[in-house]
Amino acid sequence: MDVEAVLLTLRLALLVTAILLLLGTPIAYWLATTRRPWRGLVEAVVALPLVLPPTVLGFYLLLAMGPAGPVGALTRSLGLGLLPFTFGGLLVSSTLYSLPFAVQPLVVAFAAVDRSLVETAWSLGHSSISTFLRVVAPLSLGGFITAVVLTFAHTLGEFGVVLMVGGNIPGVTRTISIAIYDRVQSLDYAGATSLALPLLILSFIVLAVTYTFGRRSLAGWPGRG
């Protein structure tokens, strides 16, 4: 068991999940409530990682964060250096790659909240933030749990993007998926199994919990049977 790779991957998954909860919640709420004509374009950008090959996304992120890219120029001007082949680069790339797994469950949950409850809260003098915290968020608990579980699990298994942007630096960018790849390349199938089997079991548990809890949360929404 490559403990160093496991700990690094868990750290990455926890940070990505926390960041996407903070960034994804306002994006999802806007998508669920807005009627702006460019809503479809924003949805397409958010969902792009679902259909774009990971190596393609990783390649363009590598260019953007490199010395000739706009992100690279910005980070160097801020004294942060370049992000490729660093844990920071992995964090940025994984956050973008897992964005739809956090946003889409929240959009579904927010859209299912009875609009009359929101309007009632407004009529009682609650601000938009207060209404969200007191009405929308509690009724969307299932969406939040699904978003957290899917984002965390998806980040654990990332390969193409993290390999393109982070490479394979032990203790810095070497995640579980990269460690599995290394063991297979060296024909160490026992070592690969010791890392891959727990991921397989975890993935099954995540899907089982998500589907089970998702159905229960849908049944509890207003207007649902």
C-alpha positions in Angstrom: 0.0 0.0 0.0 1.4 3.4 -1.1 0.4 5.3 2.0 1.9 8.6 0.7 -0.2 8.4 -2.5 -3.3 7.5 -0.5 -2.9 10.4 1.9 -2.2 12.9 -0.9 -5.3 11.7 -2.8 -7.5 12.0 0.3 -6.1 15.5 0.9 -6.8 16.5 -2.7 -10.3 15.0 -2.6 -11.2 16.8 0.7 -10.0 20.2 -0.5 -11.7 19.9 -3.9 -15.0 18.9 -2.3 -14.8 21.9 0.1 -13.9 24.3 -2.6 -16.7 23.1 -4.9 -19.3 23.3 -2.2 -18.4 27.0 -1.8 -18.1 27.8 -5.5 -20.7 25.4 -6.8 -23.6 26.4 -4.6 -24.0 29.9 -5.9 -23.5 28.7 -9.5 -26.1 26.0 -9.1 -28.6 28.3 -7.4 -28.2 30.8 -10.2 -28.7 28.1 -12.8 -31.8 26.7 -11.0 -33.5 30.1 -10.6 -32.4 32.3 -13.5 -34.3 32.8 -16.8 -31.4 34.6 -18.5 -30.9 33.8 -22.2 -27.3 32.8 -21.7 -28.1 30.2 -19.0 -27.6 27.4 -21.6 -24.1 28.6 -22.3 -23.2 28.6 -18.6 -24.6 25.1 -18.3 -22.6 23.9 -21.2 -19.4 25.3 -19.7 -20.1 23.6 -16.4 -20.9 20.3 -18.0 -18.0 20.4 -20.5 -15.7 18.1 -18.3 -18.4 15.4 -18.6 -17.9 15.0 -22.4 -14.3 16.3 -22.9 -11.6 13.7 -22.8 -9.5 14.2 -19.6 -6.3 14.4 -21.5 -7.7 17.2 -23.7 -8.8 19.2 -20.7 -5.5 18.5 -19.0 -3.5 19.6 -22.0 -5.3 23.0 -22.3 -5.0 23.5 -18.5 -1.3 22.7 -18.8 -1.0 25.4 -21.5 -3.0 27.9 -19.6 -1.0 27.5 -16.4 2.4 27.2 -18.2 4.9 30.1 -18.6 3.2 31.3 -21.9 -0.3 30.9 -20.6 -2.6 33.6 -19.0 -2.9 31.8 -15.7 0.8 31.2 -15.6 1.5 34.9 -16.2 -0.9 35.8 -13.4 0.5 33.4 -10.9 4.1 34.5 -11.6 3.1 38.2 -11.3 1.6 37.3 -7.9 4.8 35.6 -6.8 3.2 32.2 -6.8 5.4 30.6 -9.5 4.0 28.2 -12.0 1.2 25.7 -11.1 2.0 22.7 -13.4 3.6 19.7 -11.6 2.7 21.1 -8.2 -0.1 20.2 -5.7 -1.6 23.6 -6.4 -1.9 22.8 -10.1 -3.6 19.5 -9.2 -6.0 21.3 -6.9 -7.0 23.8 -9.6 -7.3 21.1 -12.3 -9.3 18.7 -10.2 -11.6 21.5 -9.1 -12.5 22.3 -12.7 -12.7 18.7 -13.7 -15.1 17.8 -10.9 -17.3 20.9 -11.2 -20.3 19.3 -12.9 -20.4 16.5 -10.2 -21.0 19.2 -7.6 -23.1 21.6 -9.5 -25.6 19.3 -11.3 -27.0 17.6 -8.2 -27.4 21.0 -6.5 -29.3 22.4 -9.6 -31.8 19.5 -9.4 -32.3 20.0 -5.7 -32.7 23.7 -5.8 -35.1 23.5 -8.8 -37.3 21.1 -6.9 -37.9 23.5 -3.9 -41.4 24.8 -4.0 -41.2 28.4 -5.2 -44.1 29.5 -3.1 -42.1 28.7 0.1 -39.3 31.0 -1.1 -41.8 33.8 -1.9 -43.5 33.4 1.5 -40.2 33.8 3.2 -39.5 37.0 1.2 -43.0 38.3 2.1 -42.1 37.8 5.8 -39.1 40.1 5.4 -36.3 37.5 5.0 -33.4 38.5 2.8 -32.3 36.3 -0.1 -29.4 34.9 1.9 -31.7 34.3 4.9 -34.3 32.6 2.7 -31.6 30.4 1.2 -30.2 29.3 4.5 -33.6 28.8 6.3 -35.7 27.4 3.4 -33.8 26.4 0.3 -30.7 24.7 1.9 -32.6 22.5 4.4 -35.0 21.3 1.6 -32.0 20.6 -0.6 -30.0 18.5 1.9 -30.2 15.4 -0.4 -28.6 17.4 -3.2 -25.8 18.6 -1.0 -25.0 15.1 0.2 -25.1 13.7 -3.4 -22.8 16.6 -4.5 -20.3 15.9 -1.7 -20.2 12.2 -2.2 -19.9 12.3 -6.0 -17.3 15.1 -6.0 -15.2 13.3 -3.4 -15.4 9.9 -5.1 -14.7 11.4 -8.6 -11.6 13.2 -7.4 -10.3 10.0 -5.8 -10.3 8.3 -9.2 -9.0 11.0 -11.5 -6.2 10.0 -13.8 -5.9 11.8 -17.1 -6.1 15.3 -15.9 -3.8 14.8 -12.9 -1.3 12.9 -15.0 -1.2 15.7 -17.6 -1.0 18.6 -15.1 0.8 17.0 -12.2 3.0 14.3 -13.7 4.2 11.7 -11.3 6.1 13.3 -8.4 6.1 11.2 -5.2 4.7 13.1 -2.3 3.7 16.1 -4.5 1.5 15.0 -7.4 1.5 11.2 -7.3 -2.1 10.2 -6.6 -3.7 6.7 -6.1 -4.6 6.4 -9.8 -1.1 7.2 -10.9 0.4 4.8 -8.4 -1.9 2.0 -9.7 -0.7 2.8 -13.3 2.9 2.6 -12.2 2.4 -0.8 -10.6 0.6 -2.2 -13.7 3.5 -0.8 -15.9 6.0 -2.7 -13.7 3.8 -5.9 -13.7 3.2 -5.6 -10.0 -0.4 -6.7 -10.1 -0.5 -7.5 -6.4 0.5 -4.0 -5.6 -2.0 -2.6 -8.1 -4.7 -4.7 -6.6 -4.0 -3.4 -3.1 -4.7 0.1 -4.3 -7.4 -0.6 -6.9 -9.6 -3.0 -4.9 -10.4 -0.4 -2.1 -11.3 2.1 -4.8 -13.6 -0.4 -6.5 -15.4 -1.1 -3.2 -15.6 2.6 -2.3 -17.0 3.4 -5.7 -19.7 0.8 -5.3 -20.6 2.0 -1.8 -20.7 5.6 -3.0 -23.1 4.8 -5.9 -25.3 2.6 -3.7 -25.6 5.3 -1.1 -26.2 8.1 -3.7 -28.9 6.2 -5.5 -30.6 5.1 -2.3 -30.5 8.5 -0.6 -31.3 10.3 -3.8 -34.6 8.4 -4.2 -35.5 9.1 -0.5 -34.8 12.8 -0.8 -36.8 13.1 -4.0 -39.7 11.4 -2.2 -39.6 14.0 0.5 -39.8 17.0 -1.8 -43.1 18.9 -2.1 -45.2 17.5 -4.9 -43.3 14.3 -5.1 -45.0 10.9 -4.5 
